[in-house]
């Protein structure tokens, strides 16, 4: 596993931290593993608000990004989950912008941020 996942359960939300590398050829499988774990945590901890900190080096292809979003329901991602993502830099922000658009177009709530404060503020707005 070329990545790590850490999480904390807060009274109102789940906080997850991803760090590592995206490995070409395994990127979809590993992304499904990561987000399946988050979906399982949401279910077991009864949380639908997720604050994610993502520091993954490398990129997914547009095809793999869309495949992942399209398959979200099959690995437990529910439409009432609200995902606020904090990235480290502009490159990661641009890399995930397509994913944000695809998620929102398919009825999920996701928004990208560069700062934790803004991400938490959005997460708790109705």
C-alpha positions in Angstrom: 0.0 0.0 0.0 1.8 3.2 -1.1 -0.5 5.4 1.0 -1.7 5.8 4.6 -5.1 6.6 6.0 -5.6 8.1 9.4 -8.9 9.2 10.8 -10.5 10.8 13.8 -14.2 10.7 14.8 -15.5 14.1 16.0 -19.0 14.6 17.5 -20.4 16.0 14.2 -18.0 14.8 11.5 -15.4 12.3 10.4 -11.9 13.6 9.7 -9.6 11.6 7.4 -6.0 12.1 6.2 -4.6 10.5 3.1 -1.0 10.6 2.3 1.2 8.8 -0.2 1.6 8.1 -3.9 -0.8 7.3 -6.7 0.7 4.3 -8.5 -0.1 4.1 -12.2 -2.0 0.9 -13.0 -3.3 0.5 -9.5 -4.8 4.0 -9.1 -8.5 3.0 -9.4 -8.2 0.0 -7.2 -6.3 1.9 -4.5 -8.8 4.8 -4.7 -11.7 2.4 -4.3 -10.0 0.9 -1.2 -9.4 4.4 0.3 -13.0 5.6 -0.3 -14.6 2.3 0.7 -12.8 2.6 4.0 -14.2 6.1 4.5 -17.7 5.0 3.5 -17.4 2.1 6.0 -16.3 4.5 8.7 -19.2 6.8 7.9 -21.6 4.0 8.3 -20.0 2.5 11.5 -19.6 5.9 13.2 -23.0 7.3 11.9 -21.4 10.3 10.3 -22.3 11.9 6.9 -20.0 14.9 7.1 -16.4 14.2 6.0 -13.4 16.5 6.2 -10.7 15.0 4.2 -7.0 16.1 3.9 -5.5 14.7 0.8 -1.8 14.7 0.1 -1.4 12.2 -2.7 1.4 12.6 -5.2 0.8 11.6 -8.8 -2.3 11.8 -10.9 -5.3 9.7 -11.9 -6.3 9.8 -15.6 -9.6 11.4 -16.5 -11.0 8.0 -17.3 -10.0 6.6 -13.9 -11.4 9.6 -12.1 -14.8 9.2 -13.9 -14.8 5.5 -13.3 -14.2 6.0 -9.6 -17.0 8.6 -9.3 -19.3 6.5 -11.4 -18.8 3.5 -9.1 -19.1 5.4 -5.9 -22.4 3.9 -4.9 -21.1 0.4 -5.5 -18.5 0.8 -2.7 -20.8 2.4 -0.2 -20.7 6.1 -1.0 -24.1 7.6 -0.2 -25.7 10.7 -1.8 -26.3 12.3 1.7 -22.5 12.3 2.4 -21.0 15.8 2.3 -17.3 15.8 1.5 -15.0 18.7 2.1 -11.5 18.2 0.8 -8.4 20.1 1.8 -5.4 19.8 -0.5 -1.8 21.0 0.0 -1.2 23.0 -3.1 -2.6 24.4 -6.4 -1.4 21.4 -8.4 -3.4 19.0 -6.3 -6.4 21.4 -6.4 -6.3 21.4 -10.2 -5.9 17.7 -10.3 -9.0 17.1 -8.2 -11.2 19.8 -9.9 -12.6 17.3 -12.4 -13.5 14.9 -9.6 -15.3 17.6 -7.7 -17.3 18.5 -10.9 -18.2 14.9 -11.6 -19.2 14.1 -8.0 -21.5 17.1 -8.0 -23.0 16.3 -11.4 -23.8 12.8 -10.2 -25.7 14.1 -7.1 -23.0 14.0 -4.5 -21.7 16.9 -2.4 -18.0 17.6 -2.7 -16.0 20.8 -2.5 -12.2 21.5 -2.7 -10.3 23.9 -0.5 -6.8 24.9 0.3 -7.5 25.9 3.9 -9.0 23.9 6.7 -11.0 26.8 8.1 -12.9 27.4 4.8 -13.4 23.7 4.4 -15.0 23.3 7.8 -17.1 26.4 7.4 -18.6 24.9 4.1 -19.0 21.5 5.7 -21.4 22.9 8.3 -23.4 25.1 6.0 -26.8 23.9 5.0 
